[in-house]
Amino acid sequence: MSTLPDPQNHPLSAFFLTQYVQKRNDEDNFPSAWGEAVFDRYELVFAEALKVLGITKETLRAKPEFTFDSGDISALEAGIATLRVANALNLMGHTKISLIKPPKKGSGADLLSEKAGNKICFEVKALTKQSTGGEHKFFEDQLYDKVFDLTGRAKKQLAASAAELKCDLQILVFVVNWLSQSIHLVESDYQTLVNRLEKEQEHTLLKGINGVLFVTSAGVRFLFIDEQAKAIA
């Protein structure tokens, strides 16, 4: 059983994660061998994200995608991925970073920001630790297959929010929680992946997408953008 967060040492982790840890024995995300130190990183993610987004912990937890009490592992990793991307955008010089309110019908993108006079929509997809790549494939091919599978739906979500919010740019974000890929793949591998995506579906798969951002499990960022988005590099 994973250790519960101490409200004195990790107050935000206790607020967001106590019921999750009580309900789910998740050794991938909360290895029991780490003890309470496992919450150090989560505490930083929550604290920084609340500052970046300019909201209270109560406001964030009131949103369904940041209520982790059900013990759903994929929901946890997706929510944390979105917060990590908000923090990354802040480090990359973006301002007015906010969560996008989901549309009444269908689904939309996750984050909105501004940079260099551009209003930008971001759709965040997490490659969760529970998902795996094809057996006997190279690391880059495993990653490509998963990203390809996620891109079609992500593109539709981006388009919906971009039209509603009148965004100037649309960027796909993939948070790579796969340890092997995060360790072994370098920028040229990610560039090759994006080049392959651009050729898919007779060069239409990434049509309308101005950039693809990868964030590894270690927080390393790789951003690939088109001519229209050069100002935000």
Secondary structure by P-SEA (a helix, b strand, c coil): cccccccccccccccccaaaaaccccccccccccccccaaaaaaaaaaaaaaacccaaaaaaccccccccccaaaaaaaaaaaaaaaaaaaaccccbbbbcccccbbbbcccccccccbbbbbbbbbcccccccccccaaaaaaaaaaaaaaaaaaaaaaaaaaacccbbbbbbbcccccccccccaaaaaaaaaaaaacccccccccccbbbbbcccbbbbbbbcccccccc
